[in-house]
Each structure stands twice: as C-alpha cells, then as structure tokens.
C-alpha cells in the first residue's frame, strides 16, 4: 500500500505541474484528476468541483445519479495496480513535455486550408485574446463566409 501511496503522490505532483488550461470549461482536467487521485495519496482536498444540477428531464425520468455509478475511494485504490499508476505517470510526463505535438508536427497544408487560409490564425487570436473581432466583422464572417 505504501508503494501505491508514493506513486499516488508522484502522480499528484505531475498533475500539479500541468499548465493552466487556455479555455475555461465547466470542469478542469487538472482539478478533476487531482480530486480523483488525492484519496490514493492521502492529500487534502484542494479544489471544489461544483456538481452539475440535474435537468428536469433527468428528474422526471429518474436517470442514474452520479453517486450511483461512482466508485468509493476504498474500491478505487484496490482496482489500481502499481503498473497502472506508473503508466499514468509516464503519460502525464508526455503530456506536460508536449512530446506528441513535437513528434506529429502540423504542416501548412492543414493550418492554411485553401478554402479559408486565415481560419486557424483567427481562431488562435481569439483564444489568446490578441486580435478581437468586432461584432460587425463577426457577423460578416458568418453571413458571407470570409
């Protein structure tokens, strides 16, 4: 069990070193993985993950609730083997070092398609916040396609 705990703490360290996500999702990958593995490492609760409120349709039809399909922390640590944790740590190393983005480089043919060559530059500018499009130019893009 101590081997699992040490692997769990190293996994949490790798998770904490992941960069901040550029886009704001309803839940962060970093936060969800930290909360998933913190019981294994014996770490304190760091993030508060807001649970999604059930929709009216789910309430009416009594769909499965998250607690019905979740795994208790005791069962979770029993299902993980040290090999699985080592593989997860290795995968997080690859993600944080951006290995596959360097290995599979995207060429100009994909980044500048002939139909709309400025699409990805405009999209990345919107994500990074460098060049914001005015409301009129956004409307023109939607209507006319360029």
N, C-alpha and C positions, 0 to 999 in steps of 0.2 A: 504494500500500500504506500510506503514511503517513496518508492520509485515512481508511482503514479502521481504522488503529490509533487515531487520535484519536477517531473515532466510537465505537470499542470502549471506550476509557477513559471517555468521557462516559456510555456505556451502563452501565458498571460503577459509576460514581458514582451514577447513578439507582437501580441495583439496591441499592447500599449504603444509600441513603436510604429504602428501603421500610421500613414499620414491622414490628415483630416480630409474628409470627402468634399469634393468641389460642389456637388449638388446636394441640396437638403431633401432627404427622403423622409418618409414618415417614421422610419427607424433606421438607425445607423448600423452598418455591418460591424464596425468596431465595438459599439455598445452591446449589440446582441450577442456577439461571440464572447465578450468579457463576461456578461451575465450568465452565459451558458456554461463556461468553464470555471467560474470563480468558486463554486462549491467543491470542485475537484481539488483545487489548490488551497482551499481554506482561506481565500481572500475576502475582505469585506465588500459589502455592496457599494459600488461606485456610481453607477448610473441608475436613473429612474426611467424605466421604459413604460410609457403610457400604453395601456391596453386599449385596443380599438373597441368602441362601443358596438354592440350588435345592432344590425339593421332591423327594421320592422319585419322584413321577410324572414329573417333568421329567428326572431322571437315567435312569430306566428307558427312557423313550421318546426320549431324546436330542433334546429340543426345542432351538430356537435359543438360543444363548448370547448374552448382551449384547454381547460383543466381535464376534460375527458380524454384527450389524446396526448397530454404531456406526460413526460417521464419524471418520476420522482428523483431527486438527487442521488439517493442511495442506489437506485437501479441504474442510473446513468453511469456512475463510476464502475459498476460491475460490468457493464457492457463494453467499456473501453479497455483495450489492451495497450501495453507499452508500445507495441509496434504501430498501432493506430495513431497514438499520440506523437510518436517520432515522425510519422508520415505527415501529420498535420503541421508540425513544426517546420519540416522541410518545405511544405507547400507555402506556409506563411513567409519563409525566407525568400522563396522565389517570387512571391507577390510583392514583398517590400523592396526587393532589389530590381524589380521591373525586368526580370530576365526575359520573359516571353515577348515583351514589346521590343526588346533589342534583337531577339532571335528572329522574330517574324516582322520585319520592317514593312510598313505600308508604303507602296510605291505611289508615284504621282498619278498613275492611271486611275487609282481608286480615290485619291484625295482631290483630284480635279477632274471629275467626270465631264465628258464633252457636252452634255446637255445643260449643266448648271455648274460651271467651274468654281464659282465663289461660294458654294453652299457650305462646305466644311469650314472655310475661313470665317464666314459669317456666324456659323454655329459656335465655333470656339471663341469668337469675340464676344458673343452673348454670354457664354458660360463664364469667361474670365472677367467680364464686365468692362472690357476696354472700349469697344465701339457699340454703343446702344443705338438701336434703330428707332427712328421716330414713329409715331403712330401712323402717319400718312404713308411712309415708305413701307411699313409692315403690311398695311392694307393693300398697297400697290403690288407687293410681292405675292400676297395671297391671291389677288384677282388676276394679275397678268402673268404670274409665274417667274418674274425676274425683277 
